[in-house]
Amino acid sequence: MNSKKLLARAVENWPAKVLSVALAMVLFVFHRMSNLEERFFSAPLQIALQEDMVPASFYPRMIRVSLRGEANSIYPILEDDIEVFLDLTKHTEPGAYRAPVQIRKMGTALGVEPLEVTVDPAEVSVELDKKISKYVSLVPSFQGYPAEGYELASYALSPNQVVVDGPLRIMEDLSELSTDIVDLGGRNEDFSLPVKIMNRDSLLVIRGDGITEFRGVVTRLVSVRSIDNLPVRISGLPEQFIAEPAVSSGSVRLEFEESKADLGSDLSQNLFLSLNCGDIDAPGVYDIPVQVEVPAPFTLIRSEPATIMVEVNERETETPEDTDG
């Protein structure tokens, strides 16, 4: 009898009782959710692709991630343990594709409840193209000038080319990449330094460490001057001989530092091509090297000609009859 009374009381006004329990649960959940906190950070967007495909258009590299949960649960989660990515592995032909941004929880993000993860943007459009790889030459970028009176005579890069991966439409027109700035300001001696390879297109990937070694050769700044129609002179010839050079004039080519040379003076008045015939001891035809004494700060580069043919004969002696006559 008591059991029947209890059962009757339990089912009495049961719709109202069920509604009360449901309302209580809603209020509990609402109260709990209202006490949850949010945490925001940015995560790099990764794209899963076929091996022969690459992105060919710009897309958001960072995705805003929102974590909602209890404070003591969401703040210990490491940012690296929430991975955001696009799965485009099903696409094998060039074109524009749109896909949802997906998340993958790892490490400290596993087993956290309650935890709500949302991303912004929720979808991303990406253009895909065939992946091309090729060698690309490196070109240095300069800034400033060497010290006064000096110049950058030559340089070398090691390596002087790198392998670059990228979409077909960009790689077809890519022939060279520049380095970071090489400062020449005030340099007066040879130097070397590591230089970063500049990649101004985020769709390209430069293989290696992205560094090249620059070696520069710095020399004194010199000028070159040619002087023509210089006379040929015989020196050192024994008195019993006379010599006749094949040519009577020639030219020289000189180099000099402009800051030290007196360009106002007429060098041609003091220069000549000298043929030293001091070793000749018999008549004949000789090929004599040309010698030129050049005043400082000029340096002889070469003479034209470098050697001159000289015909040597015995000097005619006067007889007593010639003298009496």
C-alpha positions as CSV (number, residue, x, y, z in Angstrom):
1,M,0.0,0.0,0.0
2,N,2.8,2.4,0.9
3,S,4.5,1.5,-2.4
4,K,1.4,2.4,-4.4
5,K,1.2,5.8,-2.5
6,L,4.9,6.5,-3.2
7,L,4.5,5.7,-6.9
8,A,1.4,7.8,-7.2
9,R,3.1,10.8,-5.6
10,A,6.1,10.3,-7.9
11,V,4.0,10.4,-11.1
12,E,1.8,13.1,-9.8
13,N,2.3,16.3,-12.0
14,W,5.1,14.5,-13.8
15,P,5.3,16.9,-16.8
16,A,6.1,19.8,-14.4
17,K,8.7,17.7,-12.6
18,V,10.4,16.7,-15.8
19,L,10.4,20.3,-17.0
20,S,11.9,21.4,-13.6
21,V,14.7,18.9,-13.9
22,A,15.5,19.9,-17.5
23,L,15.5,23.6,-16.5
24,A,17.8,22.8,-13.7
25,M,20.2,21.1,-16.1
26,V,20.1,24.0,-18.5
27,L,20.8,26.4,-15.8
28,F,23.7,24.3,-14.6
29,V,25.2,24.1,-18.1
30,F,24.6,27.8,-18.7
31,H,26.2,28.7,-15.4
32,R,29.2,26.5,-16.2
33,M,29.6,27.9,-19.7
34,S,29.3,31.4,-18.4
35,N,32.3,30.7,-16.2
36,L,34.4,29.4,-19.0
37,E,37.2,31.6,-20.3
38,E,38.6,32.2,-23.8
39,R,42.2,32.2,-25.0
40,F,43.4,33.4,-28.4
41,F,46.7,32.9,-30.3
42,S,47.9,32.6,-33.9
43,A,49.1,29.3,-35.4
44,P,50.9,28.7,-38.8
45,L,48.7,27.2,-41.4
46,Q,50.1,24.0,-42.9
47,I,49.0,22.6,-46.3
48,A,49.0,18.9,-47.1
49,L,49.6,18.5,-50.9
50,Q,50.6,16.0,-53.5
51,E,54.4,15.9,-53.9
52,D,54.3,17.5,-57.4
53,M,52.0,20.4,-56.4
54,V,52.7,23.7,-54.6
55,P,50.7,26.8,-53.7
56,A,50.7,29.4,-56.5
57,S,48.8,32.2,-54.9
58,F,49.1,34.1,-51.6
59,Y,47.0,32.7,-48.7
60,P,46.9,33.5,-44.9
61,R,50.0,32.0,-43.4
62,M,48.7,32.5,-39.8
63,I,45.3,31.4,-38.5
64,R,43.6,32.9,-35.4
65,V,42.8,30.1,-32.9
66,S,40.3,30.5,-30.1
67,L,40.3,28.1,-27.1
68,R,37.3,28.1,-24.8
69,G,37.3,26.2,-21.5
70,E,38.1,26.3,-17.9
71,A,41.0,28.6,-17.1
72,N,43.1,26.0,-15.3
73,S,42.7,23.7,-18.4
74,I,43.2,26.0,-21.4
75,Y,46.2,28.1,-20.3
76,P,48.5,25.1,-19.8
77,I,47.9,24.0,-23.4
78,L,51.0,24.7,-25.6
79,E,50.3,26.6,-28.8
80,D,52.3,24.0,-30.8
81,D,49.9,21.3,-29.6
82,I,47.0,22.9,-31.7
83,E,47.8,22.3,-35.3
84,V,45.8,24.0,-38.1
85,F,46.0,22.7,-41.7
86,L,44.3,22.4,-45.1
87,D,44.0,19.0,-46.7
88,L,44.4,19.4,-50.5
89,T,45.9,16.0,-51.2
90,K,43.0,15.0,-53.4
91,H,43.8,17.7,-56.0
92,T,46.3,16.7,-58.7
93,E,45.8,19.4,-61.3
94,P,46.5,23.1,-61.3
95,G,43.6,25.3,-60.3
96,A,42.0,27.3,-57.5
97,Y,40.5,25.3,-54.6
98,R,38.7,26.2,-51.4
99,A,38.9,24.0,-48.3
100,P,38.0,24.2,-44.6
101,V,40.7,24.8,-42.0
102,Q,41.0,21.7,-39.9
103,I,42.5,21.3,-36.4
104,R,44.5,18.5,-34.9
105,K,45.0,18.3,-31.1
106,M,48.2,16.9,-29.7
107,G,50.1,16.6,-26.4
108,T,48.8,19.0,-23.8
109,A,45.6,19.6,-25.7
110,L,44.5,15.9,-25.5
111,G,41.9,14.9,-22.9
112,V,41.0,18.5,-21.9
113,E,37.2,18.8,-21.2
114,P,35.4,21.0,-21.8
115,L,37.4,22.4,-24.7
116,E,36.0,24.3,-27.7
117,V,38.4,25.1,-30.5
118,T,37.5,27.6,-33.3
119,V,39.5,29.1,-36.1
120,D,39.3,32.3,-38.1
121,P,39.1,32.1,-41.1
122,A,37.2,28.9,-41.2
123,E,37.9,28.3,-44.9
124,V,40.8,29.3,-47.2
125,S,41.1,29.5,-51.0
126,V,44.5,28.5,-52.5
127,E,45.6,28.3,-56.2
128,L,47.8,25.3,-56.9
129,D,50.3,24.7,-59.7
130,K,52.9,22.2,-60.7
131,K,56.1,22.2,-58.7
132,I,59.3,23.1,-60.6
133,S,62.9,22.9,-59.3
134,K,65.9,24.6,-61.0
135,Y,69.3,26.2,-60.4
136,V,69.2,30.0,-60.1
137,S,72.2,32.3,-60.3
138,L,73.1,34.7,-57.4
139,V,73.8,38.4,-57.9
140,P,75.3,40.6,-55.1
141,S,73.7,43.9,-54.1
142,F,76.2,46.7,-53.2
143,Q,76.1,49.7,-51.0
144,G,78.7,52.5,-50.6
145,Y,82.1,52.9,-52.2
146,P,85.6,51.8,-51.3
147,A,88.1,54.2,-49.8
148,E,89.4,57.0,-51.9
149,G,91.8,55.8,-54.5
150,Y,90.5,52.2,-54.3
151,E,88.1,50.1,-56.3
152,L,86.4,46.7,-56.1
153,A,88.4,44.9,-58.8
154,S,86.6,41.6,-58.7
155,Y,84.4,39.4,-56.5
156,A,83.1,35.9,-56.2
157,L,80.2,34.2,-54.5
158,S,80.3,30.7,-53.1
159,P,78.0,29.1,-53.9
160,N,77.1,31.3,-57.0
161,Q,73.8,29.5,-57.6
162,V,71.2,27.7,-55.6
163,V,68.3,25.3,-56.2
164,V,64.9,26.9,-55.9
165,D,61.5,25.1,-55.7
166,G,58.3,26.9,-56.8
167,P,55.2,27.0,-59.0
168,L,55.6,26.7,-62.7
169,R,54.2,30.1,-63.6
170,I,56.8,31.9,-61.4
171,M,59.8,29.6,-62.0
172,E,59.6,30.1,-65.8
173,D,60.6,33.8,-65.4
174,L,63.1,33.4,-62.6
175,S,66.7,33.6,-63.7
176,E,68.5,35.1,-60.6
177,L,68.3,36.0,-57.0
178,S,70.0,38.9,-55.2
179,T,71.9,38.8,-52.0
180,D,71.5,41.0,-49.0
181,I,73.5,44.3,-49.1
182,V,77.3,44.1,-49.3
183,D,78.7,47.3,-47.8
184,L,81.7,48.5,-49.7
185,G,82.0,51.8,-47.7
186,G,85.6,52.7,-46.8
187,R,87.2,49.3,-47.7
188,N,90.8,49.4,-48.8
189,E,91.7,45.7,-48.7
190,D,90.4,42.3,-49.7
191,F,87.5,41.0,-47.6
192,S,85.0,38.1,-47.2
193,L,81.8,37.7,-45.3
194,P,78.6,35.6,-45.3
195,V,75.6,37.2,-47.0
196,K,72.0,36.2,-46.8
197,I,70.2,35.2,-50.0
198,M,67.1,37.4,-50.4
199,N,63.8,35.6,-51.1
200,R,61.2,38.2,-51.9
201,D,58.5,35.7,-52.9
202,S,57.0,33.6,-50.2
203,L,55.9,31.1,-52.8
204,L,59.5,30.1,-53.5
205,V,61.6,27.8,-51.4
206,I,65.4,28.2,-51.5
207,R,67.2,24.9,-50.7
208,G,70.1,25.0,-48.2
209,D,70.8,27.4,-45.4
210,G,70.1,30.6,-47.5
211,I,73.7,31.9,-47.1
212,T,76.4,32.5,-49.6
213,E,80.0,33.6,-49.0
214,F,81.1,36.9,-50.7
215,R,84.8,37.4,-51.4
216,G,85.9,40.8,-52.7
217,V,89.2,41.9,-54.2
218,V,90.0,45.6,-53.5
219,T,92.9,47.3,-55.4
220,R,94.3,50.7,-55.8
221,L,92.5,52.7,-58.5
222,V,94.8,53.1,-61.5
223,S,94.4,54.7,-64.9
224,V,96.1,53.8,-68.2
225,R,97.7,56.2,-70.6
226,S,99.3,55.6,-74.1
227,I,102.1,57.7,-75.5
228,D,102.9,57.4,-79.2
229,N,105.8,58.5,-81.5
230,L,108.6,58.1,-79.0
231,P,112.1,58.1,-80.6
232,V,114.3,55.0,-80.6
233,R,117.8,55.5,-79.2
234,I,120.9,53.3,-79.3
235,S,123.0,53.0,-76.2
236,G,126.2,51.1,-75.3
237,L,127.3,50.3,-78.8
238,P,131.1,50.0,-79.2
239,E,132.7,52.9,-81.1
240,Q,133.9,50.7,-84.0
241,F,130.3,49.9,-85.0
242,I,127.3,51.8,-86.3
243,A,123.7,50.6,-85.8
244,E,120.6,51.2,-87.8
245,P,117.3,50.2,-86.1
246,A,114.5,48.9,-88.3
247,V,112.0,51.4,-86.9
248,S,112.7,55.0,-85.7
249,S,109.8,55.4,-83.2
250,G,107.4,53.4,-81.0
251,S,104.8,53.8,-78.2
252,V,104.3,52.8,-74.6
253,R,101.3,52.1,-72.4
254,L,101.6,53.2,-68.8
255,E,99.4,52.9,-65.7
256,F,99.3,55.3,-62.7
257,E,97.4,56.4,-59.7
258,E,95.5,59.5,-60.7
259,S,95.9,61.0,-57.2
260,K,99.7,60.9,-57.5
261,A,100.4,61.5,-61.2
262,D,101.3,65.0,-62.6
263,L,99.1,64.9,-65.7
264,G,100.1,68.4,-66.6
265,S,103.6,67.4,-67.5
266,D,104.5,66.3,-71.0
267,L,106.0,62.8,-70.5
268,S,106.7,62.5,-74.2
269,Q,109.6,65.0,-73.9
270,N,111.4,62.7,-71.4
271,L,110.6,59.2,-72.7
272,F,112.3,57.2,-75.4
273,L,112.7,53.6,-76.4
274,S,116.3,52.5,-75.5
275,L,118.2,49.7,-77.3
276,N,121.1,48.5,-75.2
277,C,123.8,47.2,-77.7
278,G,126.7,47.0,-75.2
279,D,127.1,43.2,-75.8
280,I,127.5,43.4,-79.6
281,D,131.1,42.5,-80.7
282,A,130.6,41.8,-84.4
283,P,128.6,43.1,-87.3
284,G,125.2,41.5,-88.0
285,V,121.5,41.8,-87.5
286,Y,120.3,41.7,-83.9
287,D,116.8,41.5,-82.2
288,I,117.2,43.9,-79.3
289,P,114.7,44.1,-76.4
290,V,113.2,47.6,-75.9
291,Q,113.9,49.3,-72.5
292,V,112.0,52.3,-71.2
293,E,112.8,54.3,-68.1
294,V,109.5,55.5,-66.6
295,P,109.4,58.1,-63.9
296,A,107.4,57.5,-60.7
297,P,104.5,57.1,-60.1
298,F,104.0,55.7,-63.6
299,T,104.4,52.0,-64.3
300,L,105.2,50.5,-67.7
301,I,102.6,48.0,-68.9
302,R,104.2,47.4,-72.3
303,S,106.1,48.9,-75.2
304,E,105.2,48.7,-78.9
305,P,107.3,47.1,-80.3
306,A,108.7,45.0,-77.5
307,T,111.9,44.2,-79.6
308,I,113.5,46.0,-82.5
309,M,115.7,44.6,-85.3
310,V,119.1,46.4,-85.5
311,E,121.6,46.1,-88.3
312,V,125.2,46.6,-87.0
313,N,128.1,47.4,-89.4
314,E,131.7,48.3,-88.9
315,R,132.3,52.1,-88.9
316,E,134.4,53.2,-91.9
317,T,137.8,54.5,-90.8
318,E,139.4,57.5,-92.5
319,T,142.8,56.8,-94.4
320,P,145.8,59.2,-94.2
321,E,145.2,60.1,-97.9
322,D,141.6,61.1,-97.0
323,T,143.0,63.3,-94.3
324,D,145.7,65.0,-96.4
325,G,143.3,65.6,-99.2
